Amino acid sequence: MKLVFVRHGRTKSNVESRTMGRRIDDSLLDEGKAEAKAARELLRHNFSRIYTSPQKRAFDTAKIINERLRLPMEVRSEIVERDFGTLSGILWKEMSDKTDGWMSREVFGTSNEHDFSGYMGESKLDIRSRLFKFLDHVRKSHNVDERILVVTHGGVIRIMHTMLGLEVPREGIENGAPYEIEI
């Protein structure tokens, strides 16, 4: 089964280089809507269904993409972005100071799983548990020859790569870009 993951379009927090996570629910900027439309043009394959995070930035990206595909669309809470806890909404350049050097944008971008439970956020195990639950649902709900579209968040896509033993794209997870994974 092939899953094609798409990161949501750009938001104000993306432009400002802020952490978002689960607690920040930005809307798409015009640029983000254009990224979703560009993704829609790329995604002409035969898909069976679209799964989307309930967060506005992902859900609205999925709706724009689905204007062409016209597929059943299902919201799944398991694929929301990770919870940064009290670190939600801060500038990435402040992250190192707020975490006593433990976390920075550079560290975050090169390693895919972090434990934010010390900041009232989500632990690595919690994230993995909900993502495995999502994969289990997909496997039980679809045939092995189907293609499934999943509109979600950069962190979810990074962690999914890591969980499945795949290399995370070196260029990072771009807004509106598709990433194919076979399960």
C-alpha positions as CSV (number, residue, x, y, z in Angstrom):
1,M,0.0,0.0,0.0
2,K,1.3,3.4,-0.9
3,L,0.7,6.4,1.4
4,V,1.4,9.8,0.0
5,F,1.9,12.3,2.8
6,V,1.5,16.0,2.1
7,R,2.6,18.7,4.6
8,H,0.0,21.5,5.0
9,G,0.5,24.8,3.2
10,R,2.4,27.7,4.7
11,T,1.1,29.6,7.7
12,K,2.0,32.8,9.5
13,S,3.9,30.8,12.1
14,N,5.9,29.1,9.4
15,V,6.9,32.5,8.0
16,E,7.8,33.8,11.4
17,S,9.8,30.6,12.2
18,R,7.6,29.8,15.3
19,T,6.9,26.4,16.8
20,M,3.3,25.4,16.2
21,G,2.5,21.9,17.3
22,R,-0.9,20.8,18.3
23,R,-1.8,23.9,20.3
24,I,-1.3,26.5,17.6
25,D,-4.0,26.3,14.9
26,D,-3.0,28.8,12.3
27,S,-5.0,29.3,9.0
28,L,-3.3,29.1,5.7
29,L,-1.7,32.2,4.2
30,D,-2.5,33.0,0.5
31,E,1.0,31.5,-0.2
32,G,-0.1,28.3,1.7
33,K,-3.3,28.1,-0.4
34,A,-1.2,28.4,-3.5
35,E,1.0,25.6,-2.3
36,A,-2.1,23.4,-1.7
37,K,-3.3,24.2,-5.3
38,A,0.2,23.3,-6.6
39,A,0.0,20.0,-4.7
40,R,-3.4,19.4,-6.2
41,E,-1.9,19.7,-9.7
42,L,0.8,17.2,-8.8
43,L,-1.5,14.6,-7.3
44,R,-3.3,13.1,-10.2
45,H,-2.7,9.5,-9.2
46,N,-5.6,7.2,-8.3
47,F,-6.2,7.6,-4.6
48,S,-8.8,5.8,-2.6
49,R,-9.2,8.2,0.2
50,I,-7.8,11.3,1.9
51,Y,-7.0,11.3,5.6
52,T,-6.3,14.6,7.2
53,S,-5.4,16.1,10.5
54,P,-8.2,18.1,12.1
55,Q,-6.0,21.2,12.5
56,K,-7.1,24.0,10.2
57,R,-3.8,24.3,8.2
58,A,-4.0,20.6,7.3
59,F,-7.7,20.3,6.9
60,D,-7.9,23.4,4.6
61,T,-5.0,22.0,2.5
62,A,-6.8,18.7,2.2
63,K,-10.0,20.5,1.1
64,I,-8.1,22.4,-1.6
65,I,-6.4,19.3,-2.9
66,N,-9.7,17.4,-2.8
67,E,-11.4,20.0,-5.1
68,R,-9.9,18.0,-8.0
69,L,-9.8,14.5,-6.6
70,R,-13.3,14.4,-5.0
71,L,-12.5,11.6,-2.7
72,P,-13.9,10.5,0.6
73,M,-12.1,12.6,3.2
74,E,-11.7,11.4,6.8
75,V,-10.4,13.4,9.7
76,R,-8.1,11.5,12.0
77,S,-6.9,12.9,15.3
78,E,-3.9,10.5,15.4
79,I,-2.1,12.6,12.7
80,V,-2.2,16.0,14.4
81,E,1.1,17.7,14.9
82,R,3.1,16.8,18.1
83,D,2.4,18.8,21.2
84,F,5.3,21.1,22.1
85,G,3.6,22.0,25.4
86,T,4.7,25.3,26.9
87,L,7.2,25.7,24.0
88,S,4.3,26.1,21.6
89,G,4.3,29.4,19.7
90,I,7.8,30.5,20.6
91,L,10.3,31.6,17.9
92,W,12.7,28.8,17.0
93,K,15.6,31.1,17.7
94,E,14.4,31.2,21.3
95,M,14.2,27.4,21.6
96,S,17.8,26.8,22.8
97,D,17.5,29.4,25.6
98,K,14.1,28.0,26.7
99,T,15.4,24.5,26.9
100,D,18.8,25.2,28.4
101,G,20.5,24.2,25.2
102,W,18.7,20.9,24.8
103,M,16.7,21.9,21.7
104,S,17.3,24.2,18.7
105,R,16.0,24.4,15.1
106,E,19.2,22.8,13.9
107,V,18.8,19.9,16.4
108,F,15.1,19.5,15.6
109,G,15.7,19.4,11.9
110,T,18.4,16.7,12.1
111,S,16.8,14.4,14.7
112,N,13.2,13.4,14.3
113,E,11.9,12.3,17.7
114,H,12.0,14.5,20.8
115,D,10.4,14.2,24.1
116,F,8.5,17.4,25.1
117,S,6.8,15.8,28.1
118,G,9.0,17.9,30.4
119,Y,7.4,21.0,29.0
120,M,3.8,19.7,29.4
121,G,3.9,18.4,25.9
122,E,4.0,15.0,24.2
123,S,6.4,12.2,24.8
124,K,8.1,10.3,22.0
125,L,6.2,7.2,23.0
126,D,2.8,9.0,22.9
127,I,3.5,10.2,19.4
128,R,4.6,6.8,18.1
129,S,1.6,5.2,19.8
130,R,-0.9,7.4,18.0
131,L,0.9,7.1,14.6
132,F,1.1,3.3,14.8
133,K,-2.7,3.4,15.7
134,F,-3.2,5.4,12.5
135,L,-1.2,3.0,10.4
136,D,-3.1,0.1,11.9
137,H,-6.4,1.7,10.9
138,V,-5.2,2.3,7.4
139,R,-3.9,-1.3,7.0
140,K,-7.2,-2.7,8.2
141,S,-9.3,-0.4,6.1
142,H,-7.6,-0.7,2.7
143,N,-6.3,-3.2,0.3
144,V,-2.6,-3.5,-0.3
145,D,-2.9,-2.2,-3.9
146,E,-4.5,1.1,-2.9
147,R,-2.9,4.6,-2.8
148,I,-3.9,6.7,0.2
149,L,-3.4,10.5,0.5
150,V,-2.5,11.8,4.0
151,V,-2.5,15.6,4.7
152,T,-0.7,16.3,7.9
153,H,2.3,18.1,9.4
154,G,6.0,18.2,9.0
155,G,6.7,16.6,12.4
156,V,4.3,13.7,11.7
157,I,6.0,13.1,8.3
158,R,9.5,13.1,9.8
159,I,8.5,10.8,12.6
160,M,6.7,8.4,10.2
161,H,9.9,8.1,8.2
162,T,11.9,7.3,11.3
163,M,9.3,4.8,12.6
164,L,9.4,2.9,9.3
165,G,13.2,3.0,9.1
166,L,13.3,5.4,6.2
167,E,15.7,8.3,5.7
168,V,14.1,11.7,6.3
169,P,14.5,13.9,3.2
170,R,17.7,16.0,3.6
171,E,16.1,19.1,2.3
172,G,13.5,19.0,5.0
173,I,9.7,18.6,4.8
174,E,8.5,21.3,2.6
175,N,5.0,22.9,2.8
176,G,2.7,21.5,0.2
177,A,5.1,18.8,-0.9
178,P,4.2,15.1,-1.3
179,Y,6.3,12.3,0.3
180,E,5.5,8.7,-0.8
181,I,5.9,5.9,1.7
182,E,5.1,2.2,1.1
183,I,3.8,0.2,4.0
